[in-house]
Amino acid sequence: MKKNLLFIILSFISIPLFSQKALKSTFTIISYNVENLFDTIDNPDFIDEEFTPGSDKKWNSEKYYKKLDDLGAVLSSQNKKELPEIIGLMEVENRAVLEDLVATKSLKDGNYAIIHEEGKDARGIDVALLYRKDELSSVKFESIPILFPFDSSTTTRDILHVWGKTEDGQNMHFFVNHWSSRIGGNKETEPKRMYAAVSLRRQLDLLYSKENDPRIVIMGDFNDEPTNRSLMSILMAGNKYKNIETGDLYNLFYDKHNVLNEGSYNYRNNWNMLDQIIVSYNLINQKDRYSCNYDSGKIIKEDFMIFINEQGQEVPNRTYGGPNYYGGISDHFPVTVVFEK
């Protein structure tokens, strides 16, 4: 009788524990422009000489490994119990720096797989995606080139498309972007970002024609803001004040830019929301599957990442300003979203 009573009590206790675990299941995504994550070796195929020991920057192994450790600390800072499932990165030089990054003390337990392809950017900086092997399976990827018909001599970063099955057995698609910068003038360089949006929109339309109701996450440094034409008119990433319907995209950082005047990048004391995460409608306010709400997008701003400028603003503590070494982590704040189910 006592054994049966003990069994009943233990069974009763175990039910809430399993239910509670299921309710707390999360899936974290971080997108981060890591500001020139170069190794110290000169690659003759790219313009990377400034990140060598003999350059004005005096980039060396000590600075390189400090930056890696700092980046690992940022990426592991959001959940003390679990590392992020997906990390999208911009401005990485090659696979070797990614292998060094995932081997850092903060990230080594994540057992991350690396998705990276050498691109054609003149400086040799690429996009990449890291994923935890225990959280994403049947993974495939492709690179989507961005071509400028008005300037065939200019090359830029490809868009990286990665997809695989999450633990619920459903596909999720990730698009990692680093669109052309505004160097040379915002208006003058806008056509390049417009064509990047066209390339991505074309790929999305193709995906919709092949897969029923795909779950999509678009992330990166767009060098445009949520209200710019590339994102609003061409990519058609909207905001919560319109009716979100089947096939729609929602920009999790639209309100942070347009309403709260926040940003991920500070240029001449003005905030720009260049780093964003955009999700398909079927990842918002869903039941019994991974989803987020309209306000789930977050800018990561830990104390150790921040520099107080002369205006008293808390800005990203960057690694370099010209040839001057500041010893910071990046000139961008990363952005993140946590899906729950």
Residue pairs with C-beta under 8 A, 6 or more apart in sequence:
22 341
24 340
25 340
25 341
26 79
26 82
26 338
26 339
26 340
27 85
27 86
27 135
27 166
27 290
27 338
27 339
27 340
27 341
28 78
28 79
28 82
28 84
28 85
28 86
28 336
28 337
28 338
28 339
29 84
29 85
29 86
29 87
29 88
29 174
29 217
29 219
29 277
29 336
29 337
29 338
29 339
30 75
30 78
30 84
30 86
30 87
30 88
30 300
30 334
30 335
30 336
31 87
31 88
31 90
31 176
31 219
31 220
31 221
31 275
31 276
31 277
31 334
31 335
31 336
32 71
32 74
32 75
32 87
32 88
32 89
32 90
32 275
32 330
32 332
32 334
32 335
33 89
33 90
33 91
33 178
33 220
33 221
33 274
33 275
33 330
33 331
33 332
33 334
34 71
34 89
34 90
34 91
34 92
34 329
34 330
34 332
35 91
35 318
35 319
35 320
35 329
35 330
35 331
35 332
36 51
36 91
36 125
36 319
36 320
37 67
37 68
37 71
37 89
37 91
37 92
37 93
37 97
37 101
38 48
38 51
38 59
38 64
38 93
38 97
38 124
39 51
39 64
39 93
39 94
39 96
39 97
39 100
40 51
40 52
40 53
40 59
40 60
40 61
40 64
41 52
42 48
42 49
42 52
43 93
43 94
43 124
45 124
46 93
46 121
46 122
46 123
46 124
47 122
47 123
47 124
48 93
48 123
48 124
49 55
50 56
50 57
50 59
51 57
51 59
51 93
52 59
53 59
53 60
56 323
57 320
57 323
57 325
58 325
63 319
63 325
63 327
65 100
66 327
67 319
67 329
68 97
68 100
68 101
68 104
69 104
69 105
69 106
70 304
70 328
70 329
71 101
71 104
71 329
71 330
72 101
72 104
72 105
72 106
72 107
73 106
73 304
74 300
74 302
74 305
74 329
74 330
74 334
75 83
75 84
75 87
75 106
75 107
75 334
76 83
76 84
76 106
76 107
77 300
77 302
78 84
78 300
78 336
78 338
79 338
83 107
83 109
83 110
83 132
84 110
84 132
84 336
85 131
85 132
85 135
85 136
86 129
86 130
86 131
86 132
86 136
86 174
86 217
87 112
87 129
87 130
87 131
88 127
88 128
88 129
88 174
88 176
88 219
88 220
89 98
89 127
89 128
89 129
89 130
89 176
90 125
90 127
90 157
90 176
90 177
90 178
90 220
90 221
91 125
91 178
91 221
92 98
92 116
92 125
92 126
92 127
92 128
93 124
93 125
93 126
94 116
94 118
94 124
94 126
95 114
95 116
95 118
98 114
98 116
98 128
98 130
99 114
101 107
101 130
102 108
102 110
102 112
102 114
102 130
110 130
110 132
111 132
111 133
111 134
112 130
112 131
112 132
112 133
113 130
113 131
113 132
113 133
113 139
114 128
114 129
114 130
115 128
115 129
115 130
115 131
115 139
115 141
115 160
115 162
116 126
116 128
116 129
116 160
117 126
117 141
117 143
117 158
117 160
118 126
119 125
119 126
119 127
119 143
119 155
119 157
119 158
120 155
120 156
120 158
121 155
121 156
121 157
122 155
125 157
125 178
126 157
126 158
127 157
127 158
127 159
127 160
127 176
127 177
127 178
127 220
128 160
128 176
129 141
129 160
129 162
129 174
129 176
131 139
131 162
131 164
135 166
135 167
136 164
136 165
136 166
136 172
137 164
137 165
138 164
138 165
139 162
139 163
139 164
140 162
140 163
140 164
141 160
141 161
141 162
141 163
142 161
143 158
143 159
143 160
143 161
144 158
144 159
144 160
144 161
144 175
144 199
144 200
144 203
145 158
145 199
146 156
146 157
146 158
146 159
146 179
146 192
146 195
146 196
146 199
147 195
147 199
148 154
148 156
148 191
148 192
148 195
149 195
150 191
151 192
154 192
156 179
156 180
156 192
156 196
157 177
157 178
157 179
159 175
159 176
159 177
159 196
159 199
159 200
159 203
160 175
160 176
161 173
161 174
161 175
161 203
162 173
162 174
162 176
163 171
163 172
163 173
163 174
164 171
164 172
165 171
165 172
166 172
166 290
168 289
168 290
168 341
170 215
170 289
171 211
171 214
171 215
172 215
172 216
172 217
172 290
173 207
173 214
173 215
173 216
173 217
174 217
174 218
174 219
175 200
175 203
175 216
175 217
175 218
175 219
175 220
176 219
176 220
177 196
177 200
177 218
177 219
177 220
177 221
177 222
178 220
178 221
178 223
179 192
179 193
179 196
179 197
179 220
179 221
179 222
179 223
179 224
179 230
180 189
180 192
180 193
180 196
180 223
181 189
181 223
182 189
182 223
183 189
189 223
190 224
190 228
190 229
190 230
193 222
193 223
193 224
193 228
193 230
194 229
194 230
194 234
196 222
196 230
197 230
197 231
197 234
197 235
198 234
200 218
200 235
201 234
201 235
201 236
204 216
204 235
207 214
207 216
208 214
208 247
213 246
213 282
214 280
215 280
215 282
215 283
215 290
216 249
216 279
216 280
216 283
217 277
217 278
217 279
217 280
217 283
217 337
218 235
218 237
218 249
218 277
218 278
218 279
219 276
219 277
219 278
219 335
220 275
220 276
221 274
221 275
221 332
222 230
222 231
222 274
222 275
222 276
223 274
224 230
224 231
224 274
225 231
225 257
225 272
225 273
225 274
226 232
226 237
226 239
226 251
226 253
226 254
226 257
226 258
226 273
226 276
227 254
227 257
227 258
231 237
231 251
231 276
231 278
232 238
235 249
235 278
236 248
236 249
237 249
237 250
237 251
237 254
237 278
238 244
238 248
238 249
238 250
238 251
238 254
239 250
239 251
239 254
239 255
239 258
240 250
240 254
240 255
240 294
244 250
244 281
244 284
245 281
246 281
246 282
247 280
247 281
248 280
248 281
249 278
249 279
249 280
249 281
250 278
250 279
250 280
250 281
250 284
250 294
251 276
251 278
252 276
252 277
252 278
252 279
252 292
252 294
252 296
252 297
252 337
253 264
253 273
253 275
253 276
253 277
253 297
253 299
253 335
255 294
255 295
256 262
256 273
256 297
256 299
257 263
257 273
261 271
262 271
262 273
262 299
263 270
263 271
263 272
263 273
263 274
263 299
264 272
264 273
264 274
264 275
264 276
264 299
264 332
264 333
264 334
264 335
265 271
265 272
265 273
265 274
265 275
265 316
265 331
265 332
265 333
266 272
266 309
266 313
266 315
266 316
269 309
269 311
269 313
274 332
275 332
275 333
275 334
275 335
276 297
276 335
277 297
277 335
277 336
277 337
279 292
279 337
282 291
283 290
283 291
283 292
283 339
284 291
284 292
284 293
284 294
285 291
285 293
285 294
286 341
288 341
289 341
290 339
290 340
290 341
291 339
291 340
291 341
292 337
292 338
292 339
292 340
296 337
296 338
296 339
297 335
297 336
297 337
298 335
298 336
298 337
298 338
299 333
299 334
299 335
300 333
300 334
300 335
300 336
301 314
301 333
305 316
305 317
305 328
305 329
305 330
305 333
306 314
306 315
306 316
306 317
307 314
307 315
307 316
307 317
307 318
307 326
307 328
308 314
308 315
309 315
316 328
316 329
316 330
316 331
316 332
316 333
317 326
317 327
317 328
317 329
318 326
318 328
318 329
318 330
318 331
319 325
319 326
319 327
319 328
319 329
319 330
319 331
320 326
